[in-house]
Amino acid sequence: MISVAIESIAAGGDGVGHLQDGRAVFVPRTAPGDVAEIAITEEKPRYARARLAGPSSPSPLRVDPECPHYTEDRCGGCQLQHLSLEAQHEAKSRIVRDAIRRIGGRQVEEIPVVPSPTPWRYRTKLTVAVRGEVMGLHRQGDPDAVFALVDCRITNQPLMDLWQILRTQREKLPADLRSLVLRQDRDGGRHVIAITGTERWNAARLAAVLGSGVSIWWQPEGGAARVIAGVRTGFPVTAFEQVNPAVAARIRADAIRALGEVGGRIVWDLYGGVGDAARDLAARGARVWSVDADRSAIEWAQNAGGPITYVAARVEDALSKLPSPYAIIVNPPRTGLHQRVTSHIARWGEPHGRLAYISCDPATLARDLKRMTSLRVTVLAPYDLFPQTAHVETLAVLEGV
């Protein structure tokens, strides 16, 4: 074993120290300030990976994890439960700051993290892995291993109440079940999505146990999800929505506020999903064009009403067909903006026009900022959308010069 001082937290949540030869070493579940006893598990020319054998001198930033699965089962769903909330926020601030400087080539100062109203019971979606008769979550560092889930402390109570029934009903679920998704919609409705192979499934027995207040969906391999029992609903259960609604609403409000006065002006809402930002912009008098590739999300948004033009298409394919905007809001997936999108926005660069970029990955945000040097960054704000995990959401506001 080797003794290493842990200096910081890397983007994936691993602690980072340095070996005697100068290489960085990444060690899961360590804290800045630990002097850790480690065992090397992987060696590369420029870095190494290791497992924690035991902190010989633990950091004062450590806390006792609240979830038994985190320690007893080495659950991989959370990466930072062993850190105090303050230490988690500092780690996330540094992750964003380092990415923007190193990848984006932009200088940023200290950026405090906007906290979540609650660090626990915030998630409105839970994906459960299935391996034969075992239904649960993956172990940290071992995607093939699944432990039986009793309680996920970051998932909200209505879904956990549903899970307490489901976890005892394996025989009423499909034999070829691949995974289960539990989701709560914005109206409080609860949904169970069974993702399976191609074998047909009769959900009547499960519906009788769950009761009539739950929608049971079936998504066979290669097919679309559809309700087969319980409450019939038009909710687009496979459409993207943030799983921490309170913080998501705060980010959206901050992004729209940063665009300034939009009344009577054209605003693009790119990767608009179910249209939340589009409706908020329209309420402020904007003439909104909302684009998303998910047709079910677009249909749901259109049914919600509002004087908004919705376009069901990939963003990179739609831009040339849209009227020139005064302001733009983008909320892309983890892969960030397509290069054609950053090129288009960089050329747009309308004087004093603003771009609000909501990012779920600091590295792709930084890459996209580097591609859009015609716009200057006026706001950079990280949000703790996923407490106890290493994930961080960031709002970047850019302005044409």
N, C-alpha and C positions, 0 to 999 in steps of 0.2 A: 504494500500500500504506500501511497504518497500523500504527504501533507501539502495542502494548497490553500492560499488565502483567496476567498471569493470577493471579487471587487464590484460586480454589477450583475444585472439581469439582462439576458439577451432577448431578442424578439420572440422566441418561442417559449420563454419562461425559464430556461436553464440559467443557473448561475454561471458566471464566467470568472476564471482565474487564469494564471499563467504558470506553465511548467518551467523548470530551471533552464531549458533550452530556448525559452522565449515564446514557445507556441501557446496560443490560447487553448484552454480546456473548458469544455461545456459539461456542467454537472447538474442534472435535474434535482429539484427540491432543496437547493441550497439558497442561502441568503447572503446579501452583501454584509461583510463583517465576520462571516464564518471562517474559522480555520478548520478545513474539512479534511478528513482522511478519505481518500478516494482510491478506486481501482479502475485502471484504464480499460475501456471496452472496445475502443476503436482508435486507430492512429492514422493520421494523414500528414502530408509534408508540412502543412501550415497550421494544423489544429489537431486536437484530440477530443474524444468523448469519454466520459467516465461515469461511474455510479458512485453514489455516496455510501461509503462504508460506515461513517459516523463522524459527526462534528466534534473534534477534540476540544474546540473552543467555540460554542455557539454564539451567533450574533444576537445582540439585543433587539434586532428587528423581528426575530422569530416570535410566533404565537402558537398555541396548541390548535391544530385544525379542528373545526367543529364537526365535520362529517366523518363518521367512522370508516366509510368506504375509502376515504382519501389515504388513510394509513393502513387499515387492515387489508384492503384489496388493491391498493395502489391505483385507484381510479385515475384514468387519464383525462376525464372531463374538465377538471380544474388543475391548474399548474401552480397557483400561488397561495393556496390556503394556509401555508405555513408562514406567510408574511402578514404583518399588521396591515390594515387598510392604508395607513399613511405610507408605508413602505411600498405597497402595491402601486399607489398613485405616483410616487417618485420614480418607480421603475418604468411605468408606462410613459411618463413625461420624458424620461431619458430615451426610451425606445423611439418615440416620435422625433425628438430633437436630433438624435444621432442619424436617423434615416434621412431627414431633410438636409442635414449638413453633408453626410457622406455620399449619398446617392443623388440628392437633388442639387447639391452645390449651392445651397442658399443658407445664409447665416440667420440663425434664430437665437433668441435669448431664452431664458427660463420660461417655461410654459406650464402653469398649474393645471392639473386635471380637474374637470368638472365632475363631482362625485355623483353616484347613483343615490336616489332617495333611500333605497334599501340595498344592503349588500347580499341579502339572502331572499329566496322565494320570489325572484323576479322573472324567471323564464316562463314564457307562455308556449314553449314548444320543447318536447323531449323526444329524442330518437333513441330507441332501444334496439340493441343488437341481439340477434338470436343465433345460438349455436345448438341445434338439436332441441333439447328440453330446457336449456338454460336461456333465460331472457334477462339482459342486463346491459352493462356498459363495458367498454374495453379497458384493459389494464394499461397503465402508462408504459409506453415503449414497446408494447406487444399487441399490435392490432388484431392478431388472431385469437387472443385470449379474451374471454368474456366471463365476468363474474355476475352472480345473481344480484340484481338490484333490489334493495328494500326501500330506500328513501334517498332521493336526490335533493340536497338541501338548497340548491339554487333554482329548482323548479317550483312553480307556484303551487299553493295548497290544493286548488281545485283539480289540477292534473295529478297531483300525488294521491289525492283521494280516489281518483279514477284508477290509478296504477295499483293501489292496494287491492282492488278487485281483479284487475287484469292479470296480475302476476300469479294468481292462483288458478287461472283458467286456461292453461296451456292446451289442454285437450279440446277446448272449444275453438281454438284458433287453427289456421291452415297447417297441415302437416309440413308443407314446404315453405313455411314462413321464413323470410329473409330478415326482415326488420319490422318494427312497429314505430309509428310516429303518433305521439299524443300532442294535440294542439288545441289551444283555446283561442277563439276568434274575438274580435273587438266587442261583440255583444255578449260575451260570456259563454257562448256555445262551446261545447267540448266535442272533439273529433278524435276518432281512432282510425288510423290508416294502416291497413295490413299490406305490406309489400311482399309479394310472393313470386313463386315460379309461375307456371302456366296452369297448374291444377285448379279446377273450379272449386269454389268455396261457398257453402251455405252458412250465413252468419246468424241464422234464426236463434240458435241456442245461446250464442253470446249476447245477442240483443236482449233476450229474456233476462239475463243476469244483470246487464248494465242498465236496463230500463229505457224508457222512451226519450229521455233527455239528452241522449248521446247520438251523434251521427257516426255510423260505421261505414268506412270506405274500404274498397278493395282496389289495389293497383297491381295487376298481374304484370309479369315481365313483358316489356315491350308495349304495354297498354296504358291507357289513361286511368286516373283515379276516378271512381264513381261511387256514389252512395248506394249501398245494398241493404241497409237496415237502419232503423232508428229514424231520427229527424231528417227529413229531406230538406236540403239547403242548397242555395246557389253560391255559398261562400267558396271562393277559389282556394281550396285547401292546400294545393301545391304551389300557389303563388308566394313570392317572397314577401315577408314582413319581418320587421325587427322583433326580437323576442323579449326586449325590455321596453314595453310601450311608453313608460314615463320618460325615460331618457331619450328615446327616439323622438318623442314629441318635442322635448326641449331642444334637441339638435335641429330639428326641422324649423322650429320657431326662430331660433337664432340665425339659421341660414337665410330664411326669408327676410327677417329684419335687416340683415346685412346687405341685402340687395337694394335697400333704400326705397324711395317712392317709385312704385311700378304702375300706378293707376294710368290706364289708357295705353300702356306700352306693351310690346310683345315680349313675352318671357318664355324661354324653353325650359321644360321640365324633362330632363333626359334620364332614362332608366327609372321612369316614374312609377312603376308598379301599379298598385291599386288606386293611385291618384290622390293620395293625402296632400302632398305638397301642391299639386295642381289646384285642388279645391281651395287651399289656404291662399294661394296666389290670386285666384279668381275673386275670392272674397275681398281682396285689397284692390280690386279693379283692374288687374292685369288681363291681357289677352294671351291666354296660355295655350301652348302647343306641348302636349305630353306624349312622349315616345317610350314604348317598351316592347320587347319581343314576345312577352308572354300574353297570348291572346285571352286567356281566362282572366288575367288581371285587368286587361283593357276592358273586357266586357263588364266586369264587376264595377270598374270605375265609371263607365258610361251609364250604368244603371243608377249610380249614386247621383247623377245629374250634375248641373253646372255648365256655364257657358265656356266650355273647354273643347279644343280640338284634339282628339286622341288618335294616335297613329300606332298601329300594331306592326312593328318592324324592328329589325336590328338598328340600333342608333347610327352606326357607321353607314348604313344604307339609306337612312332617311334624311340626313342633314341637308343635302343639296336640294331637297324638295320643300324645306321649311322657309318661311319668311325670315328676313334678318332680324335678330333679337336685340333688345336693349340690354337684357340680362339673362343669365343662364344658371340653372341649378342642376347639378349632376349627382347621382347616387349610384355609382357603378358597383358590380360585384367585386370580389376580392382580387380579380385579375386586373382591375383598374380600367382605364379608358383605352379603347382601341386606338392604334396609332393614327388612323384616319380621323378620329375624333379630336385628338390633341392637335393634329395639324390644322384641322378646320378652325378650331377655337383660337389657335395661335394666330392664324391669318385674320380672324374676325377682329380681335383686339380693339373693339370700338372704344374711342377715347372716353374714359370714365365709366364705361360699361363694366358690369361686375359679374364675376363667376363665383358661385358658392359650390364648393366641391366637398361632398360628404364621403369620407373614405373609411373602409374597414380594414385597410392594410397600409401601414406607414411606408413600406418599401415601394409599392406600386404608386402610391400618392407621390412620393419623392421622385420616382422615375417620370411621372407625368408632369410634375412641376418643372423638371429639367427640360422637357420638350416644349414648354410654353413660356419661354423667357420673355416674350413680348408683354406678359402680364406680371405685375408685381404683387407679392403677397402682402396683404394688409392685416389679415387675421389668421392666426393658427391656434386652434383650441382643441385639445384632446378631451374626450369624455369617457368615463368609466361605464361603458354600456354593458360590460360583462364582468362584474366583480368576481373575484376569486380565480379568474383566468388571466392568461397573458394577453388576451385580445384587447385592442383599444380602438375606439372610433375617433376620427379626427375631422374637424371642420376647417377647411382652408378657404379663405375669401381672397380672390384675386381681382385686380382692377387694371383696366387698360390705361396705358399712359400715352 
